[in-house]
Amino acid sequence: MRFRVVSLGCPKNLVESEYLTGKLCAAGHTLGDDGDTIIINTCAFIAEAARESIETILEAARDEEKRVVVTGCLVERYREDLPKLLPEVGAFVGRAYYNEIDRIIGTRGYYHREGTFAETFPRQVLTKPPTAYLKIQEGCDNRCHYCTIPAIRGGLTSRTRDDILEEFRWLLGEGYREINVIGQDITAYGKDRGDKEGLVGLIGSLLRQKGDYHVRLLYMHPKGVTEKLIELMGSDRRIIPYLDIPIQHSEDRILTLMGRGHTKAYLEESLSMMRRRMPEAVLRTSIIVGFPTETDEEFDALLSFVHRHQFDMLGAFMYAREEGTVAYKLKGQIKKSIKRDRYNRLMEAQKEISRTRLTRLFGKTVKIIVEDTEASPKAGRMLTQAPDIDGIAFLNGECRAGDICEGKVVKTLDYDVVVEV
């Protein structure tokens, strides 16, 4: 059978698409854009993502000669409602059935059972070299009050260190040199296993592998970023100086309503420690505006916090009221027009901060990952820009797609740079 995969949502979902692809290819099936079976690995983190997933499914199902198989978060969140909602779909496959996808792919039905899925190896990587993702855990125990992840993906389930190391060595052997370590909250790695060394011990094990490669740590909860972790990150040039710390808000009352488990004072101290210990590091965060009962004064204080800490990159989201979360029942929901206004004000402030932060790079030599040499101008990323979520490096000079090379920053923009390779 010939199949193709449409992977929606986050890189964690992409890794699962890669596992499904590898499993099917190992069973004798063939991956191709003209496949007669379409696997749609869905996202349903928020209602808007679920709508996008459903639209993608319906679009694929218009071709009656194609067979549609739906996997991913939509199946986990809406479960037995889906066959009635989407009768066009051949099979719905829950995550606990992924290791049986080669048996299920040609059947019709609804396959779901309780349980999680943490296995990601072997897999067929769908990203282009030199970039790949390394998922070290599944699920989350933080239970933030706005978040659907624990309901969709379950509690924290860490992979064994040996399993992760095997996959890491395999990725290096396949020529991948930018390895992005991912999970819902990688600072929680190993807690479910009683691993006292946790993320620090795991990254130390990865770094004992010889080779010319770079490791990026993505999605770190502020509570889990310790001085020991920052010390490790600053001690080895193969760890990209990139700190992805979603704070979500700055004000104590909102942080408490969000169930974040820390205070504004903790954030102030922690972010200052990171800047002090790794002054050249890129600092990225995520923020939710318009959380229930957020006042004008609290939003203004959030803006002041952002100005004070000068995040290099910032992703903002308007609060989405999601059924099944603690925050869903909160009174004082904010009007969409107010949320939109606050979002726009925050992003305007961040644009100025980003532009100012990037000017520090003018004339400096930076490492570049070359991605697209067919575009005009050629495009890539600085090593301190994460794939898909950060800015772009527009490239002048001779270079090949997939290369990691050096270049001089000759111009800086709002979020992007121009580099002479």
PAVEX-379112 format. One record per residue (C-alpha): residue number from 1; residue in three letters; y, x, z. Coordinates in pm, 1 decimal. Last residue first. Layout:
% PAVEX-379112
    nr   rest         c2         c1         c3
   NUM    ALA          Y          X          Z
...
***
This chain:
% PAVEX-379112
    nr   rest         c2         c1         c3
   421    VAL     3349.2     2803.7      412.2
   420    GLU     3713.7     2694.6      415.4
   419    VAL     3719.0     2397.7      652.2
   418    VAL     3918.7     2075.3      649.4
   417    VAL     3902.9     1880.6      974.3
   416    ASP     3845.1     1520.7     1081.6
   415    TYR     3951.7     1280.4     1356.9
   414    ASP     4328.2     1250.9     1310.4
   413    LEU     4357.2     1543.1     1066.6
   412    THR     4328.5     1921.7     1100.2
   411    LYS     4374.3     2177.8      821.8
   410    VAL     4254.1     2531.3      743.3
   409    VAL     3961.8     2550.1      987.6
   408    LYS     3775.4     2869.5      896.1
   407    GLY     3409.2     2865.5      805.7
   406    GLU     3066.2     2956.9      933.7
   405    CYS     2726.3     2841.5      812.4
   404    ILE     2443.2     2598.4      889.0
   403    ASP     2289.4     2512.4      554.0
   402    GLY     2126.0     2177.4      476.3
   401    ALA     2330.2     2110.8      165.6
   400    ARG     2433.1     2439.8        5.7
   399    CYS     2768.3     2614.9       28.0
   398    GLU     3036.9     2763.2     -196.4
   397    GLY     3394.6     2698.1      -97.7
   396    ASN     3599.4     2412.1       43.5
   395    LEU     3448.3     2170.0      293.5
   394    PHE     3565.4     1844.4      449.6
   393    ALA     3442.3     1839.7      809.7
   392    ILE     3378.8     1485.8      929.4
   391    GLY     3434.1     1302.6     1257.3
   390    ASP     3198.1     1171.8     1523.5
   389    ILE     2929.7      901.9     1546.4
   388    ASP     2698.1      956.2     1247.1
   387    PRO     2579.9     1305.7     1341.4
   386    ALA     2745.3     1474.7     1641.5
   385    GLN     3055.9     1686.7     1582.9
   384    THR     3055.4     2014.6     1778.1
   383    LEU     2845.4     2183.4     1508.3
   382    MET     3131.4     2104.2     1274.5
   381    ARG     3019.6     1845.5     1029.3
   380    GLY     2960.8     1819.2      656.6
   379    ALA     3128.4     1713.8      337.8
   378    LYS     3200.9     1850.7       -8.0
   377    PRO     3529.5     1731.1     -152.4
   376    SER     3427.2     1564.2     -372.0
   375    ALA     3075.9     1456.6     -280.2
   374    GLU     2767.8     1617.9     -435.1
   373    THR     2760.8     1893.5     -170.2
   372    ASP     2678.0     1651.2      111.1
   371    GLU     2553.0     1766.2      451.4
   370    VAL     2663.6     2122.3      531.5
   369    ILE     2645.8     2189.8      906.8
   368    ILE     2945.5     2401.2     1003.8
   367    LYS     3003.4     2665.5     1270.7
   366    VAL     3367.9     2733.5     1347.9
   365    THR     3618.1     3010.8     1278.8
   364    LYS     3966.6     2933.3     1409.6
   363    GLY     4282.4     2895.0     1202.9
   362    PHE     4353.9     2546.3     1336.8
   361    LEU     4105.4     2461.0     1612.0
   360    ARG     4365.0     2372.9     1877.6
   359    THR     4501.9     2115.1     1630.0
   358    LEU     4183.9     1914.8     1694.4
   357    ARG     4285.6     1823.6     2049.5
   356    THR     4624.1     1689.6     1933.5
   355    ARG     4472.7     1472.1     1661.6
   354    SER     4208.4     1342.2     1901.6
   353    ILE     4469.1     1255.5     2163.6
   352    GLU     4685.9     1073.2     1909.4
   351    LYS     4387.5      878.4     1777.6
   350    GLN     4281.3      805.0     2136.0
   349    ALA     4605.6      623.8     2213.3
   348    GLU     4570.9      412.4     1898.9
   347    MET     4207.3      344.6     1993.6
   346    LEU     4306.7      221.8     2338.2
   345    ARG     4584.2       -0.3     2207.7
   344    ASN     4355.0     -152.3     1945.3
   343    TYR     4081.7     -226.9     2199.1
   342    ARG     4333.2     -380.3     2437.7
   341    ASP     4465.9     -608.6     2164.3
   340    ARG     4114.8     -708.9     2057.5
   339    LYS     4015.9     -788.3     2414.7
   338    ILE     4329.2     -999.1     2454.9
   337    SER     4255.6    -1191.0     2134.0
   336    LYS     3892.9    -1239.5     2241.4
   335    LYS     3998.6    -1408.3     2563.7
   334    ILE     3867.9    -1241.8     2880.0
   333    GLN     3587.9    -1402.0     3083.0
   332    GLY     3706.3    -1470.5     3436.8
   331    LYS     3381.6    -1590.2     3589.7
   330    LEU     3075.0    -1371.0     3589.7
   329    LYS     2745.4    -1528.0     3485.0
   328    TYR     2690.2    -1305.7     3180.5
   327    ALA     2771.6     -999.4     3391.3
   326    VAL     2424.7    -1001.7     3548.5
   325    THR     2260.7     -985.8     3205.1
   324    GLY     2024.1    -1245.4     3058.3
   323    GLU     2270.7    -1378.9     2802.4
   322    GLU     2504.5    -1112.5     2667.8
   321    ARG     2881.7    -1141.7     2691.0
   320    ALA     3012.9     -868.3     2463.5
   319    TYR     3291.3     -651.8     2604.8
   318    MET     3503.7     -500.1     2327.9
   317    PHE     3374.4     -155.6     2250.3
   316    ALA     3540.4      184.5     2241.4
   315    GLY     3404.2      518.9     2122.1
   314    LEU     3594.2      827.4     2230.0
   313    MET     3601.2     1181.7     2096.0
   312    ASP     3790.4     1485.0     2225.1
   311    PHE     3854.2     1314.6     2558.7
   310    GLN     4194.9     1404.2     2700.7
   309    HIS     4134.7     1359.7     3074.1
   308    ARG     4483.7     1243.4     3170.8
   307    HIS     4545.3     1029.7     2862.9
   306    VAL     4213.7      850.6     2915.4
   305    PHE     4291.2      791.6     3282.8
   304    SER     4636.8      656.5     3194.5
   303    LEU     4478.2      413.7     2948.9
   302    LEU     4232.8      302.1     3219.0
   301    ALA     4525.3      246.3     3457.3
   300    ASP     4690.4       28.5     3191.9
   299    PHE     4363.4     -167.4     3163.5
   298    GLU     4352.8     -215.1     3537.4
   297    GLU     4714.0     -334.4     3544.1
   296    ASP     4655.1     -580.6     3259.9
   295    THR     4365.0     -721.7     3459.0
   294    GLU     3990.9     -696.5     3387.3
   293    THR     3845.5    -1026.5     3515.5
   292    PRO     3537.4    -1007.7     3289.0
   291    PHE     3521.2     -677.1     3093.0
   290    GLY     3793.2     -669.9     2827.9
   289    VAL     3749.7     -307.8     2725.9
   288    ILE     3424.0     -110.6     2734.5
   287    ILE     3451.7      268.4     2707.1
   286    SER     3238.8      542.9     2554.1
   285    THR     3284.3      917.7     2606.7
   284    ARG     3292.5     1253.7     2429.6
   283    LEU     3393.9     1593.5     2566.4
   282    VAL     3382.4     1894.4     2335.2
   281    ALA     3325.6     2213.1     2531.9
   280    GLU     3574.0     2502.4     2526.0
   279    PRO     3663.9     2476.3     2895.7
   278    MET     3299.1     2461.9     3009.7
   277    ARG     3301.0     2516.4     3390.1
   276    ARG     3656.2     2391.5     3450.0
   275    ARG     3639.5     2108.0     3198.5
   274    MET     3303.9     1996.7     3339.1
   273    MET     3427.3     2018.0     3698.9
   272    SER     3736.8     1813.7     3611.9
   271    LEU     3513.1     1548.4     3458.3
   270    SER     3301.9     1533.5     3775.6
   269    GLU     3594.6     1520.7     4018.1
   268    GLU     3779.7     1245.3     3832.1
   267    LEU     3458.4     1052.2     3772.2
   266    TYR     3365.3     1071.8     4140.5
   265    ALA     3712.9      953.7     4240.3
   264    LYS     3678.8      660.0     4001.5
   263    THR     3363.0      556.6     4183.1
   262    HIS     2991.5      560.1     4110.7
   261    GLY     2695.9      323.4     4077.8
   260    ARG     2779.7      175.3     3738.8
   259    GLY     2706.3     -184.2     3837.8
   258    MET     2964.9     -320.2     3594.4
   257    LEU     3132.2     -522.8     3868.4
   256    THR     3151.4     -204.2     4076.0
   255    LEU     3301.2       -5.5     3786.4
   254    ILE     3551.4     -290.1     3736.3
   253    ARG     3666.9     -274.9     4097.7
   252    ASP     3673.8      105.2     4099.0
   251    GLU     3882.6      156.9     3784.3
   250    SER     3782.0      414.0     3522.8
   249    HIS     3571.2      229.7     3267.8
   248    GLN     3265.9      270.4     3040.7
   247    ILE     3217.5      637.7     3153.0
   246    PRO     2987.1      738.7     2865.1
   245    ILE     2934.8     1117.4     2902.5
   244    ASP     2846.1     1299.2     2579.3
   243    LEU     2922.7     1663.6     2658.9
   242    TYR     2905.1     1898.5     2360.6
   241    PRO     2893.6     2274.8     2396.6
   240    ILE     2588.0     2300.2     2166.1
   239    ILE     2302.6     2462.1     2355.8
   238    ARG     2188.0     2761.7     2150.2
   237    ARG     2469.2     2972.9     2299.1
   236    ASP     2287.9     2975.5     2634.2
   235    SER     2451.6     2991.8     2978.3
   234    GLY     2709.8     2716.1     2945.1
   233    MET     2453.7     2438.9     2922.0
   232    LEU     2260.3     2579.7     3217.4
   231    GLU     2571.8     2588.6     3435.9
   230    ILE     2656.8     2232.6     3331.1
   229    LEU     2307.8     2120.1     3437.1
   228    LYS     2335.6     2298.4     3773.1
   227    GLU     2683.5     2153.1     3827.0
   226    THR     2526.2     1809.5     3793.9
   225    VAL     2562.3     1544.4     3524.3
   224    GLY     2329.9     1267.5     3646.2
   223    LYS     2583.9     1025.7     3791.4
   222    PRO     2799.3     1051.7     3477.3
   221    HIS     2511.5      915.5     3265.5
   220    MET     2421.3     1151.1     2979.8
   219    TYR     2370.8     1009.6     2628.3
   218    LEU     2316.6     1307.9     2397.8
   217    LEU     2222.8     1670.7     2465.0
   216    ARG     2253.3     1893.0     2156.3
   215    VAL     2016.8     2182.9     2089.5
   214    HIS     2083.8     2452.4     1827.8
   213    TYR     1833.9     2673.8     1646.9
   212    ASP     1767.4     3035.5     1552.6
   211    GLY     1429.5     3102.4     1710.7
   210    LYS     1232.3     3174.9     2023.5
   209    GLN     1106.7     2894.0     2246.4
   208    ARG     1214.9     2961.8     2603.9
   207    LEU     1509.6     2732.0     2536.0
   206    LEU     1282.0     2430.2     2526.7
   205    SER     1141.8     2509.9     2871.6
   204    GLY     1492.3     2544.5     3017.9
   203    ILE     1578.5     2210.4     2860.5
   202    LEU     1284.9     2051.1     3044.7
   201    GLY     1364.6     2211.6     3378.5
   200    VAL     1728.7     2106.1     3364.1
   199    LEU     1628.2     1754.5     3256.0
   198    GLY     1407.5     1698.0     3559.3
   197    GLU     1326.3     1993.1     3785.6
   196    LYS     1202.6     1759.0     4062.0
   195    ASP      955.5     1583.6     3831.6
   194    GLY      842.2     1282.3     4034.0
   193    ARG      710.9     1120.1     3718.4
   192    ASP      960.1      832.2     3713.5
   191    LYS     1240.9     1080.5     3780.1
   190    GLY     1130.6     1293.5     3484.2
   189    TYR     1436.5     1241.5     3265.3
   188    ALA     1718.7     1057.2     3443.4
   187    THR     1982.2     1288.6     3290.4
   186    ILE     1851.4     1177.4     2949.4
   185    ASP     1998.3      830.8     2986.6
   184    GLN     1881.5      589.8     2712.3
   183    GLY     1710.1      883.6     2543.2
   182    ILE     1806.6     1163.3     2306.1
   181    VAL     1781.6     1539.4     2251.3
   180    ASN     1947.8     1625.1     1919.8
   179    ILE     1778.0     1921.0     1750.8
   178    GLU     1989.0     2105.4     1495.3
   177    ARG     1758.1     2367.9     1341.4
   176    TYR     1493.6     2163.0     1165.4
   175    GLY     1278.8     2388.2      945.3
   174    GLU      937.8     2223.5      981.4
   173    GLY      831.4     2490.5     1232.2
   172    LEU     1132.8     2407.9     1446.2
   171    LEU     1034.8     2040.0     1442.5
   170    TRP      675.3     2129.5     1533.4
   169    ARG      787.1     2347.0     1823.7
   168    PHE      995.5     2057.6     1957.1
   167    GLU      703.9     1815.8     1914.4
   166    GLU      471.5     2035.2     2116.9
   165    LEU      741.7     2090.6     2377.7
   164    ILE      793.1     1715.5     2415.2
   163    ASP      420.7     1655.0     2467.1
   162    ASP      396.6     1941.6     2718.5
   161    ARG      696.5     1807.9     2913.0
   160    THR      533.3     1469.6     2946.6
   159    ARG      724.6     1171.0     2810.2
   158    SER      946.1      984.4     3052.9
   157    THR      922.6      608.2     3101.3
   156    LEU     1232.0      450.6     3257.9
   155    GLY     1216.1       73.7     3284.2
   154    GLY     1173.0     -174.5     3003.5
   153    ARG     1288.4     -161.3     2641.9
   152    ILE     1438.3     -506.2     2588.1
   151    ALA     1507.9     -624.0     2943.5
   150    PRO     1605.1     -270.5     3050.9
   149    ILE     1833.1     -239.8     2744.4
   148    THR     2027.7     -566.4     2785.1
   147    CYS     2334.1     -409.4     2949.2
   146    TYR     2635.9     -575.8     3108.1
   145    HIS     2528.7     -534.4     3472.0
   144    CYS     2418.1     -173.0     3443.6
   143    ARG     2051.1     -160.9     3542.2
   142    ASN     2023.1      218.2     3577.9
   141    ASP     1641.8      221.2     3544.0
   140    CYS     1626.1      281.6     3168.6
   139    GLY     1374.1      261.4     2885.9
   138    GLU     1205.1      539.2     2692.7
   137    GLN     1206.6      914.0     2732.2
   136    ILE     1229.6     1250.8     2556.8
   135    LYS     1336.7     1150.9     2206.7
   134    LEU     1391.0     1455.9     1984.1
   133    TYR     1620.5     1384.3     1689.5
   132    ALA     1646.6     1586.1     1370.0
   131    THR     1912.8     1769.5     1168.1
   130    PRO     1859.1     2075.3      943.5
   129    PRO     1725.2     1911.4      738.9
   128    LYS     1761.7     1552.0      614.3
   127    THR     1675.4     1262.7      844.1
   126    LEU     1358.9     1058.7      786.5
   125    VAL     1123.8     1271.9      996.5
   124    GLN      761.7     1167.7      953.6
   123    ARG      607.5     1132.2     1296.9
   122    PRO      338.8     1280.1     1518.2
   121    PHE      471.7     1224.8     1778.6
   120    THR      696.7      950.2     1912.8
   119    GLU      498.3      797.5     2199.1
   118    ALA      714.4      618.9     2456.6
   117    PHE      626.9      257.3     2384.1
   116    THR      651.0       -8.8     2650.6
   115    GLY      432.4     -281.7     2788.0
   114    GLU      386.9     -656.0     2770.4
   113    ARG      228.3     -790.2     2455.8
   112    HIS      352.9     -884.9     2111.9
   111    TYR      196.4     -928.8     1771.8
   110    TYR      302.3    -1240.0     1580.9
   109    GLY      111.9    -1304.6     1260.5
   108    ARG       23.9    -1205.7      904.9
   107    THR     -186.5     -903.4      817.0
   106    GLY     -137.5     -603.5      586.9
   105    ILE       65.9     -391.7      829.2
   104    ILE     -143.6     -477.1     1136.5
   103    ARG     -412.8     -208.3     1116.2
   102    ASP     -174.7       78.1     1031.1
   101    ILE       72.2      -59.9     1287.2
   100    GLU     -178.9      -18.7     1571.5
    99    ASN       13.3      251.6     1760.4
    98    TYR      319.2       30.6     1729.4
    97    TYR      158.9     -260.8     1915.7
    96    ALA      344.0     -210.7     2246.2
    95    ARG      667.2     -211.0     2045.0
    94    GLY      627.4     -566.2     1924.4
    93    VAL      526.5     -639.5     1565.0
    92    PHE      639.8     -955.9     1388.0
    91    ALA      442.9    -1017.6     1069.3
    90    GLY      491.1    -1188.9      733.8
    89    VAL      850.2    -1300.0      782.8
    88    GLU      976.1    -1603.2      587.7
    87    PRO      911.0    -1828.1      890.2
    86    LEU     1219.0    -1676.4     1057.2
    85    LEU     1340.7    -1902.8     1339.5
    84    LYS      999.6    -2049.1     1421.3
    83    PRO      831.2    -1706.6     1406.7
    82    LEU     1122.6    -1561.1     1610.2
    81    ASP     1118.3    -1782.6     1918.8
    80    GLU      800.5    -1610.1     2040.8
    79    ARG      986.8    -1287.0     2120.6
    78    TYR     1367.7    -1305.9     2132.9
    77    ARG     1444.8     -973.7     2301.4
    76    GLU     1137.9     -766.0     2222.3
    75    VAL     1108.2     -883.7     1861.9
    74    LEU     1478.8     -824.3     1799.8
    73    CYS     1444.8     -479.8     1960.5
    72    GLY     1210.7     -333.2     1704.0
    71    THR      968.8     -456.2     1439.6
    70    VAL      983.7     -705.0     1151.6
    69    VAL      743.1     -697.0      856.0
    68    VAL      862.8     -842.7      526.1
    67    ARG      637.8     -877.2      218.9
    66    LYS      814.0     -847.6     -113.9
    65    GLU      731.9    -1061.1     -417.7
    64    GLU      939.6    -1346.1     -276.7
    63    ASP     1256.3    -1138.8     -300.1
    62    ARG     1486.2    -1345.7      -82.3
    61    ALA     1298.1    -1209.8      220.8
    60    ALA     1495.2     -884.6      214.7
    59    GLU     1827.4    -1068.5      247.5
    58    LEU     1686.8    -1287.2      525.3
    57    ILE     1570.8     -982.2      720.9
    56    THR     1904.7     -801.9      681.2
    55    GLU     2091.7    -1115.1      794.9
    54    ILE     1862.6    -1138.1     1099.1
    53    SER     1928.7     -775.5     1191.6
    52    GLU     2305.0     -817.9     1150.4
    51    ARG     2291.6    -1123.1     1375.2
    50    ALA     2096.4     -925.7     1637.2
    49    ALA     2357.6     -649.8     1623.7
    48    GLU     2633.3     -906.4     1687.6
    47    ALA     2432.1    -1054.5     1974.1
    46    ILE     2417.3     -719.0     2153.1
    45    PHE     2137.2     -464.8     2188.4
    44    ALA     1941.6     -649.4     1919.1
    43    CYS     1850.6     -373.4     1673.5
    42    THR     1575.4     -416.8     1416.2
    41    ASN     1311.3     -203.0     1248.1
    40    ILE     1276.4     -378.7      913.7
    39    ILE      948.9     -286.8      744.8
    38    ILE      955.2     -382.0      376.0
    37    THR      624.0     -420.3      191.8
    36    ASP      608.3     -404.0     -189.8
    35    GLY      758.9      -55.4     -177.1
    34    ASP     1013.9       42.9     -440.8
    33    ASP     1205.3      276.8     -210.2
    32    GLY      882.5      463.3     -132.2
    31    LEU      651.4      555.4      157.4
    30    THR      281.3      550.3       71.1
    29    HIS      -13.3      422.6      277.0
    28    GLY     -315.7      644.6      341.7
    27    ALA     -358.0      605.1      719.2
    26    ALA     -154.1      922.0      783.9
    25    CYS      126.9      763.1      581.2
    24    LEU      120.0      455.8      806.7
    23    LYS      135.1      653.5     1132.4
    22    GLY      406.9      883.8     1000.2
    21    THR      620.8      589.8      891.5
    20    LEU      573.5      409.5     1223.6
    19    TYR      668.8      730.0     1409.2
    18    GLU      973.2      778.9     1190.1
    17    SER     1081.1      420.1     1252.3
    16    GLU     1041.8      494.3     1624.5
    15    VAL     1269.9      796.3     1583.0
    14    LEU     1521.8      573.4     1404.3
    13    ASN     1523.0      329.6     1696.3
    12    LYS     1624.9      610.3     1930.0
    11    PRO     1883.8      710.8     1668.8
    10    CYS     2058.8      375.0     1724.1
     9    GLY     2076.0       54.0     1526.3
     8    LEU     1890.5      -46.4     1212.1
     7    SER     1601.3      127.2     1036.3
     6    VAL     1498.2      -15.1      698.5
     5    VAL     1154.9      122.6      610.2
     4    ARG      979.3      123.5      273.6
     3    PHE      621.5       45.0      184.2
     2    ARG      353.0      116.8      -76.1
     1    MET        0.0        0.0        0.0
***
